[in-house]
Amino acid sequence: MSNSENQSPSTPVVEVVLDSIADWVSKYRDKISLYTQFERCGRDEVMRVAKELGVTRNELLELARKGPGSADLLHKMLIALGVDPKPDPRIMNDLERLCITCSQKKRCEHELANGTAGAHFREFCPNAFTLDALLDPPIS
């Protein structure tokens, strides 16, 4: 039997499943890596980083557990609302912190996918107040 006869045919479904598994493994490794980095730091260093971000040490560790990409929906929301996707870093830190800990990610994804996020974000987004302020900057 030739080598090509021993290979199973590649199907789109199998490729999608394998790609999904590979993506999950990659995200899991990234998540573990960030949290592990904080575990290697001394308590004082973790406290310094937390203070710079305006959160407690425990909040910082919880944010790290969520892993990279936890605030990706925020960037999509800013674009959907026509807001500068790179506001002041202090504002961005606060927006990201709330987005990372948000319990409405499924609704957010749904609203963004349907193009209705701009009309409904005030109903579910913990950043609604700040996003409204960014939508209507004060006139000087």
N, C-alpha and C positions, 0 to 999 in steps of 0.2 A: 504494500500500500504506500502511495506517495504521501509526502508530508501534507500536501494540500487536502487530501482526503481525510486526514485525522483532525483537521481544524474544523470547529463548528462554525457555521455561518454567523456573521455578525448581524444582529438585528437592531433596529433603532431603539426598541424598548430596552434591550440589554444594555446598550450604550448609555441610555438615559439613566438607568438604574446605577450602573457603574460610575458614571459621572457624579451622580448625587451622593453616592457613598464616598467617593474621593473628596468631594467638596465638604461633606460633613466632617471627615477625618481631618482635613486641613484646618477647618474652623475650630475643631476641638483642640488640635495641637496649639493653635494660636492662643486660644483661651487659656489653656493650661500654662503656656509659656509666660503670659503677662502676669498671672497670679503668682506663679513660681518666682518671678523676678522680685516681686514685693516681699515674698517670704524670705528671700536671700538678703534683703536690705535690713539694716538695723532698725530698731524701733524709732530712733530719732530721725533717721532718714525718711521713713514712711510718714512720720508726723510732719516733717518739713514739707513734703510733697502735698499732703492733705491740707495743710495750712495755706499753701500757695493756691490750691484749688478752691479753698473756702468750704471744705467738708471735714468731717471727723475722720479719724483713722479707720473706724469700722465702715463708714460710708465709702471711703476710698477702696478698701478691700472688697466690698460688695460690688462696686463699679468694676473693679478689675475682674471679678468672677464672671461678670456678664460677657466679657470678652470683646475683641475688636469687632466692629461692624454693628454694635448694639445701637448706635445712633445714626445709622445710615438713612433711616426714614426721615430724620430731621433735615438732612440735606435735600432730599427729594421734596419735602414739604416747603422748604424755603424757595426752591425753584418753582414749585407749583403756585406759590403765592406771589411770585415775582419779587421776592425780597432778596437783597444782596446775600448770596450764599456764604459770604465771609464778613459777618458783622464784627464789631469790636470783640477781641478775644475774651474779655471778661463776660460779655453777654453770651458769646458762643459757648463758653464753659458751662454757664448756667443752663442754657438751652439743652446742651448735650447731656448734662447730669439728669435733668428731668426726663429727657427722651429715653435714656438708658434704663431708667427705672419704671418707665410707663407700662401699664398693664393693658393698654388699648392698641397694641401693635397690629393685631389682626384687622381691627377696624381701620386703622390708619392705612395699612397696605391696601385694603379694599377701596377706600375712598380715593387714594392716590391712583390706583389702577383704573378706576372708573372716571377719573377727572372731576370728582365732586369734592375733593379735599378742601378747596378754597371756600366752598359754601358751607361745609359742615365741621371744620376743624374745631370751632368753638364748643361743639357738643362733646368732644372726647379728648382733646389734646391738653395735657397739663401745661403746655407752653402757650396756650391761647392768648393770655394777657400780654406776654412779651411779644408774641408774633403780631398782635394788633398794634402795639406800640411801634414795631418796625414797619408795619404797613402804612401808618400815618405819622411820619416823623414830624416833630414840631416845626413850624415855619418860623425862621428867625428874621 
